[in-house]
Amino acid sequence: MKKFYTKAKNTILKNRRNKILAGGGLALVLALAIVPKIAGLGGGKAETISENQVVTLKKGSLTNSVSEKGKVVPSNSVEVFSEKALPVTEINVKVGDKVKKGDIIAKLDSSSIEQQLKSRKAQKAATDKNLSAQISAAKKRLSEALSGQKTGKNSALVAAETSLTQAMDQYLAAEKSYNDFKRSIDERYNQGLVAEKGSRESLAYQEEATDLRYKQLLDDINKNRDKISENKSLASGASRSKDYLQADLDNAKRRLTEIGIEISEKQAEMTEKQGQLVGGEKQNIQSLPKNNNSNSEKKSINAGTLESKIVESTTVGENPDTKKIQNEIENLKNKIKSLTREQAETEILIGKISEDLATAKADEQKYQAEAEALEKEVEGQAKQVESTGLEVKKAKEDLYADADKALKARKSRDDELKTLAQNLETAKNNYESAKKNLESTKIQVANEISGLRDNLKTSQAGANNLDNVEIENLSEELEKVMIKAPADGTVTEVPAKEGQVPTGYLAKIETIDKLRIESQIKEYDKNSISVGTQVEITSDSLMGEVYKGKVISIDPAPMPVSEDNKSGEVLYKTVIEIDEGQEEKFAPGMTLRIKYIISQEENTFKVPSDAIFERDNKSYVLALKDLGKDKYQIEKVEVTRGLENDAETAIKSKDLKEGDKILATSGGYGEGSQVKLMRDPNSKESDGDEKSVDASTAEAGGVIIK
């Protein structure tokens, strides 16, 4: 695969450079930008993507929520807190009173909220009055327009009469602009084309030169690495030879020592035998017949005479023991001679082995030194390769970017030429239709006035809606000053005091054998969650079922930091009421997962947030236009963002409908590209067409843009 990719890449690079220098082949350059993603694929095919890269639009709901832990506890008592930090004006219960859920147990000072509500209502009234004046003004303008129409003094009619002359001037100007611009492109003296050619040639040369230098560096470093391996191999061989020679040298020296010892032993043995021989002969001499020789003659017998006597006696066979000893001495002499020759040969061998050992040691050091020197050289070369590789990458990116820029510039010129042609056609049509426009001006004036009235109504409705929302919010705030019992029960404590801002709970109510859930929320979620916030309750023990509930109490004071709270986050205790009819599914002590529903958008399309991208302060997704046979064309579609959570975003668009397909991520794909959808065999949407997917394309999973 690597060889195939390298060969394909080199071929494409060569063709690309030739076409760039010839002023063409920009589409091929753009395709080359994604070569790394399609190694192993043939050209001419649409990109293959899997179903998990595509989102099929369908209406649903999107939720923005916060998840926390919770625990089921017996609802022996409920502490009633105030959501507003306002003084208490009324306390309607006392200890021992029995209350029903929803009973008003206290009231807070609502004067500030009532004042805001009054002010907002007054503002709404003023807005309504202002809108009424605008409507009257619009009616007046309509009356004036109708009067002008009848008398011929209507400004629109006068403008229609003068538009003929203006249309002629615009037509001539548009024709000149179109012809001048088209000529500059056809004759290739357009400034943009000249600049693009110079930039393209410069970047192509730079990319080729940098790539050549990079390949040369790679070749050099590979050669050095081969030399390192060769030297290390030679050093290893020399080391093995050194070890073998050292063992041979040690054996030879040991043998030399053994020979020396054996020679010494043989010499000692021979000396002993000679002593035995001499002693025996002396005894034989003493036994010889006496003669008249003087003592001086006897003394003249020396060792040589003795030895000759020994020899003589041996020769004549006078003494068998002497002959035996003489033979043993002769054998010892021969053995000593043999050992002496072996000793000399061993000394010569030791010298030869020592020379070879010195040579092996020198070779090992030489090859090792050469390998180390080359490794240091390779370290420097590796840094050069890395640096040059970055330069090659940058040069390629610059070339791709320039090609992309050239494509965009070409498209921009085409668009500009189309715009000029459109302007020319529009100016001509305007000139020819100027008289007709004069007759239709009355209708246009009526439509303009009607549109003005519609816009005014829309503005009035928008302003009223804004005021109504503010009034509704203030009314809700006003409702919060009425402190109501969250459950049935008996009042056991009333710490609240009239005229004081409560610092803790206003009252405590003992409930009748009812379960509730205790949970907590983090400090930064406290402003998003309030009494009445809906929750979803799940647990592993509930077998995937989702139950409902709502927050009935939020402790205004933070919870003490527990050992379980390793991060030391500030937490506030919440009490959650389980919706009626669901309590039998729970038991005290059960651990739960609580999802606080902060906001929710119904009946909307929702997509992964990565599918949306921004351009020119607008939001877009990449939709797939069906071309048949599981082939699609990528198109950019403008959308309006809605509610967002950590993973998904709600979108709206007049160009999208249920069942449309969009890419789950916009990264790496371009508008106008074609893709082929690889069906999941287990998907409901899969059919027989899935078998036609090219095996090599499916294996590579790359991107090929037609």
Secondary structure, DSSP 8 states (H G I E B T S, - for coil): -HHHHHHHHHHHHHHHHHHHHTT--HHHHHHHTTGGG-TT--SS--EEEEGGGEEE--EEEEEEEEEEEEEEEE-SEEEE--SS---EEEE---TT-EE-TT-EEEEE--HHHHHHHHHHHHHHHHHHHHHHHHHHHHHHHHHHHHHHHHHT--HHHHHHHHHHHHHHHHHHHHHHHHHHHHHHHHTT--HHHHHHHHHHHHHHHHHHHHHHHHHHHHHHHHHHHHHHHHHHHHHHHHHHHHHHHHHHHHHHHHHHHHHHHHHHHHHHHHHHHHHHHHHHHHHHHHTS---S--HHHHHT--HHHHHHHHHHHHHTTS-HHHHHHHHHHHHHHHHHHHHHHHHHHHHHHHHHHHHHHHHHHHHHHHHHHHHHHHHHHHHHHHHHHHHHHHHHHHHHHHHHHHHHHHHHHHHHHHHHHHHHHHHHHHHHHHHHHHHHHHHHHHHHHHHHHHHHHHHHHHHHHHHHHHHHHHHHHHHHHHHTTEEE-SSSEEEEE----BTS--SS-SEEEE-SS-EEEEEEEEGGGGGG--TT-EEEEE-GGGTT--EEEEEEEEEEEE----TT-TT---EEEEEEEE-TT-GGG--TT-EEEEEEEEEEEEEEEEEEGGG-EEETTEEEEEEEEEEETTEEEEEEEEEEEEEE-SSEEEEE-TT--TT-EEES--TT--TT-EEEEE--TTSTT--GGGGGS-HHHHHH------
